[in-house]
């Protein structure tokens, strides 16, 4: 089933098409109130708002938690978009 959508402009929507956050072109991840909640580094490292590493998105779309355990896959999705999905869908932030 579809958990949500990431639009080309970086808007993240849930499965009901409600906006729940944003990913900016510099890798900053924001919630729906525009508060910064995390960062996506160019190497695929996913960090929370305190710069603690919480996961990784590999070039092949594999999503891993901070212990390198595979927690999902993002098929045919850009690395940054998949990392944003980790914030909004795996951690259920909105």
C-alpha positions as CSV (number, residue, x, y, z in Angstrom):
1,X,0.0,0.0,0.0
2,X,1.1,3.6,-0.5
3,X,2.2,5.4,2.6
4,X,2.4,8.8,0.9
5,X,4.0,10.9,-1.8
6,X,6.9,13.3,-2.4
7,X,6.2,15.9,-5.0
8,X,8.9,17.3,-7.3
9,X,8.9,20.6,-5.3
10,X,9.8,18.6,-2.1
11,X,6.3,18.7,-0.5
12,X,5.7,15.4,1.4
13,X,2.0,14.2,1.6
14,X,0.4,11.3,3.4
15,X,-1.8,8.8,1.6
16,X,-4.7,11.2,1.9
17,X,-2.7,13.9,0.1
18,X,-2.5,16.1,3.2
19,X,0.9,18.0,3.4
20,X,2.9,16.6,6.4
21,X,6.3,18.2,5.6
22,X,8.9,19.4,3.2
23,X,12.4,18.4,2.0
24,X,14.4,21.3,0.7
25,X,17.0,21.2,-2.1
26,X,19.8,21.5,0.5
27,X,18.7,18.3,2.3
28,X,17.0,20.0,5.2
29,X,13.8,18.2,6.3
30,X,10.9,20.2,7.8
31,X,7.6,19.3,9.3
32,X,4.4,20.9,8.2
33,X,5.1,23.9,10.5
34,X,8.4,24.5,8.7
35,X,10.4,23.5,11.7
36,X,13.6,21.7,10.9
37,X,13.5,18.1,12.1
38,X,16.4,16.6,10.2
39,X,18.9,16.6,7.5
40,X,19.9,14.3,4.6
41,X,23.5,14.3,3.7
42,X,24.8,13.9,0.1
43,X,26.2,10.5,1.1
44,X,22.8,9.2,2.1
45,X,23.2,9.7,5.9
46,X,20.0,10.7,7.6
47,X,20.2,12.8,10.7
48,X,17.7,14.1,13.2
49,X,17.4,17.7,14.2
50,X,20.3,17.3,16.7
51,X,22.6,16.0,13.9
52,X,22.5,12.4,15.3
53,X,22.6,9.7,12.7
54,X,19.3,7.8,12.5
55,X,19.7,6.0,9.3
56,X,21.1,5.6,5.8
57,X,19.7,5.4,2.3
58,X,21.9,3.4,0.0
59,X,22.3,4.1,-3.8
60,X,20.3,1.0,-4.6
61,X,17.3,2.2,-2.5
62,X,18.0,0.1,0.6
63,X,17.0,1.9,3.7
64,X,18.9,1.1,6.9
65,X,18.5,2.2,10.5
66,X,21.5,3.5,12.5
67,X,22.5,-0.1,13.3
68,X,22.8,-0.8,9.6
69,X,19.8,-3.2,9.7
70,X,17.7,-3.0,6.6
71,X,14.2,-1.6,7.4
72,X,12.9,-1.1,3.8
73,X,13.5,-0.4,0.2
74,X,12.7,2.5,-2.0
75,X,12.3,1.2,-5.5
76,X,12.9,3.6,-8.3
77,X,13.0,6.6,-5.9
78,X,15.7,9.3,-5.7
79,X,18.0,8.9,-2.7
80,X,16.9,12.2,-1.1
81,X,13.2,11.4,-1.6
82,X,13.7,8.0,0.0
83,X,15.5,9.5,3.0
84,X,12.7,12.0,3.5
85,X,10.3,9.1,3.5
86,X,12.2,7.6,6.4
87,X,11.5,10.8,8.5
88,X,7.8,11.1,7.7
89,X,6.7,7.5,7.3
90,X,9.0,5.3,9.3
91,X,9.0,7.6,12.3
92,X,5.4,8.7,11.7
93,X,6.2,12.4,12.1
94,X,3.6,14.9,11.0
